[in-house]
Amino acid sequence: MQHKTHPKIIKRLRRAEGHLRKIIGMIAEGRSCLDLAQQLQAIENAIDNAKKALIHDHISHCIDRSLKEPGPKRKVALRELSAVTKYL
């Protein structure tokens, strides 16, 4: 299922992908470990932010909708909410 935030998340991840390629080049060039660590931290933050945006979007749309349903769908949504929060 495509959510309205998915294109923005894809854009963030593609930017991080390009950044990662640059870092690989930096390693090959023999750049300092401090420079590399800073750049890797930036990529880690970008990916973490993309992951959080995806999870929050899923909670806001899919899980929230299912929680309003009676019966089995509600129970499944609660289990899914519990499972997905471990990634935050």
CYANA upper distance limits for C-alpha pairs under 8 A (distance plus 0.5 A):
  2 GLN  CA      6 HIS  CA      6.94
  3 HIS  CA     57 ASP  CA      8.11
  5 THR  CA      9 ILE  CA      6.83
  5 THR  CA     53 ALA  CA      8.35
  5 THR  CA     54 LEU  CA      8.02
  5 THR  CA     57 ASP  CA      7.67
  6 HIS  CA     10 ILE  CA      6.55
  6 HIS  CA     54 LEU  CA      7.84
  7 PRO  CA     11 LYS  CA      6.68
  8 LYS  CA     12 ARG  CA      6.79
  9 ILE  CA     13 LEU  CA      6.71
  9 ILE  CA     50 ALA  CA      6.08
  9 ILE  CA     53 ALA  CA      7.89
  9 ILE  CA     54 LEU  CA      7.72
 10 ILE  CA     14 ARG  CA      6.60
 11 LYS  CA     15 ARG  CA      6.72
 12 ARG  CA     16 ALA  CA      6.76
 12 ARG  CA     46 ALA  CA      7.54
 12 ARG  CA     47 ILE  CA      8.27
 12 ARG  CA     50 ALA  CA      7.17
 13 LEU  CA     17 GLU  CA      6.53
 13 LEU  CA     46 ALA  CA      8.02
 13 LEU  CA     47 ILE  CA      7.12
 13 LEU  CA     50 ALA  CA      7.55
 14 ARG  CA     18 GLY  CA      6.78
 15 ARG  CA     19 HIS  CA      6.70
 16 ALA  CA     20 LEU  CA      6.54
 16 ALA  CA     43 ILE  CA      6.22
 16 ALA  CA     46 ALA  CA      7.02
 16 ALA  CA     47 ILE  CA      7.60
 17 GLU  CA     21 ARG  CA      6.90
 18 GLY  CA     22 LYS  CA      6.94
 19 HIS  CA     23 ILE  CA      6.86
 19 HIS  CA     43 ILE  CA      7.60
 20 LEU  CA     24 ILE  CA      6.78
 20 LEU  CA     40 LEU  CA      8.16
 20 LEU  CA     43 ILE  CA      7.51
 21 ARG  CA     25 GLY  CA      6.91
 22 LYS  CA     26 MET  CA      6.71
 23 ILE  CA     27 ILE  CA      6.73
 23 ILE  CA     36 LEU  CA      7.22
 23 ILE  CA     39 GLN  CA      7.42
 23 ILE  CA     40 LEU  CA      8.01
 24 ILE  CA     28 ALA  CA      6.85
 25 GLY  CA     29 GLU  CA      6.66
 26 MET  CA     30 GLY  CA      6.84
 26 MET  CA     31 ARG  CA      5.98
 26 MET  CA     36 LEU  CA      7.79
 27 ILE  CA     31 ARG  CA      6.31
 27 ILE  CA     36 LEU  CA      7.78
 31 ARG  CA     35 ASP  CA      7.29
 31 ARG  CA     36 LEU  CA      7.51
 32 SER  CA     36 LEU  CA      6.87
 33 CYS  CA     37 ALA  CA      6.45
 34 LEU  CA     38 GLN  CA      6.71
 35 ASP  CA     39 GLN  CA      6.80
 36 LEU  CA     40 LEU  CA      6.53
 37 ALA  CA     41 GLN  CA      6.57
 38 GLN  CA     42 ALA  CA      6.89
 39 GLN  CA     43 ILE  CA      6.95
 40 LEU  CA     44 GLU  CA      6.62
 41 GLN  CA     45 ASN  CA      6.66
 42 ALA  CA     46 ALA  CA      6.73
 43 ILE  CA     47 ILE  CA      6.66
 44 GLU  CA     48 ASP  CA      6.55
 45 ASN  CA     49 ASN  CA      6.54
 46 ALA  CA     50 ALA  CA      6.75
 47 ILE  CA     51 LYS  CA      6.64
 48 ASP  CA     52 LYS  CA      6.68
 49 ASN  CA     53 ALA  CA      6.62
 50 ALA  CA     54 LEU  CA      6.69
 51 LYS  CA     55 ILE  CA      6.71
 51 LYS  CA     88 LEU  CA      8.40
 52 LYS  CA     56 HIS  CA      6.48
 52 LYS  CA     88 LEU  CA      6.71
 53 ALA  CA     57 ASP  CA      6.50
 54 LEU  CA     58 HIS  CA      6.66
 55 ILE  CA     59 ILE  CA      6.65
 55 ILE  CA     84 VAL  CA      7.66
 55 ILE  CA     88 LEU  CA      8.06
 56 HIS  CA     60 SER  CA      6.51
 57 ASP  CA     61 HIS  CA      6.57
 58 HIS  CA     62 CYS  CA      5.82
 58 HIS  CA     63 ILE  CA      6.99
 59 ILE  CA     63 ILE  CA      5.36
 59 ILE  CA     64 ASP  CA      6.48
 59 ILE  CA     81 LEU  CA      7.61
 60 SER  CA     64 ASP  CA      5.98
 60 SER  CA     65 ARG  CA      8.42
 61 HIS  CA     65 ARG  CA      6.53
 62 CYS  CA     66 SER  CA      6.81
 63 ILE  CA     67 LEU  CA      6.54
 63 ILE  CA     77 ALA  CA      5.92
 63 ILE  CA     78 LEU  CA      8.26
 63 ILE  CA     80 GLU  CA      8.04
 63 ILE  CA     81 LEU  CA      7.28
 64 ASP  CA     68 LYS  CA      7.17
 64 ASP  CA     77 ALA  CA      8.43
 65 ARG  CA     69 GLU  CA      7.56
 66 SER  CA     73 LYS  CA      6.35
 66 SER  CA     74 ARG  CA      6.10
 66 SER  CA     77 ALA  CA      6.21
 67 LEU  CA     73 LYS  CA      7.68
 67 LEU  CA     74 ARG  CA      5.15
 67 LEU  CA     75 LYS  CA      8.30
 67 LEU  CA     77 ALA  CA      6.36
 67 LEU  CA     78 LEU  CA      7.62
 68 LYS  CA     74 ARG  CA      7.35
 69 GLU  CA     73 LYS  CA      6.57
 69 GLU  CA     74 ARG  CA      6.08
 70 PRO  CA     74 ARG  CA      6.28
 71 GLY  CA     75 LYS  CA      7.28
 72 PRO  CA     76 VAL  CA      6.70
 73 LYS  CA     77 ALA  CA      6.60
 74 ARG  CA     78 LEU  CA      6.76
 75 LYS  CA     79 ARG  CA      6.84
 76 VAL  CA     80 GLU  CA      6.61
 77 ALA  CA     81 LEU  CA      6.51
 78 LEU  CA     82 SER  CA      6.69
 79 ARG  CA     83 ALA  CA      6.69
 80 GLU  CA     84 VAL  CA      6.52
 81 LEU  CA     85 THR  CA      6.67
 82 SER  CA     86 LYS  CA      7.81
 84 VAL  CA     88 LEU  CA      8.05
